[in-house]
Amino acid sequence: MLLHHILSLALVQGVTEFLPISSSGHLILTSQVLGWPDQGLIIDIAVHAGTVLAVMLYFWRDMVRILIGCGQLVMFRASAESRLALNLIIATIPVVVIGFLAKSYIETYLRSAEVIAWTTLLFGILLWLTDRFGLTIRRVDHLGVFNALFLGLAQVLALVPGTSRSGITITAARILGMERSEAARFSMLMSVPTILGAGLLSGLDLYDSGDAALQADVFLAVGMSFATALGTIWAFMAWLQRSGFTPFVVYRMVLAAGLFYWVYG
């Protein structure tokens, strides 16, 4: 891939991954609107890997708690840390199973502007409704096993481009009555095992391919998306301390309108 293609995609991913506006949809649209060939899932996952590294750095205290919790789970010890780790494991299982079974179908049939237009519109409206009328009474430490499963099932919908993984998981968390910043926090933590797993599988495919040029592209994409995502996470979490998701919903409506005109006009 050309250098400016990689940098553009990494920048788009870093900015959009944790905002509720769909990073995968923007990655696909960037290539389609600019007339570039589809970058494929390996580059998509590479830029996602950069953003998940940013999450791990920003929420490093939570990552330490999760590691401690995993150790306590092995020893069958109950604690706040083991409960957090267990909730993340449960929330990850649905998307891993469905993603594995539906990967080829998604890559073949759902990476289109038409699909992105409809999911951008419908899930944007759902986000506004839940944010407008949802309660703000729960934090991450209040989640139980069935809450985690509900969030995990919601994350499955994000396999469809345009839905937004962060958007749909934040929507589900707001349905459960979570505070805005806490909903965003758990949504980002949910991205870690999901994206790391996908990144590992793609990394094995990349290694087996022996494509040195593609490997260089992947490392560049990871680094650029990491730097961009770190700044975006900081700004987003600061925003949620004093405001809600309405600006992102408005953006989704405008984007959907433009896509409908482009696809059907």
Secondary structure, 3 states (H helix, E strand, C coil): CCHHHHHHHHHHHHHHCCCCCCHHHHHHHHHHHCCCCCCHHHHHHHHHHHHHHHHHHHCHHHHHHHHHHHHHHHCCCCCHHHHHHHHHHHHHHHHHHHHHHHHHHHHHHHCCHHHHHHHHHHHHHHHHHHHHHCCCCECHHHCCHHHHHHHHHHHHHHHCCCCCHHHHHHHHHHHCCECHHHHHHHHHHHHHHHHHHHHHHHHHHHHHHCCHHHHHHHHHHHHHHHHHHHHHHHHHHHHHCCCCCHHHHHHHHHHHHHHHHHHHC
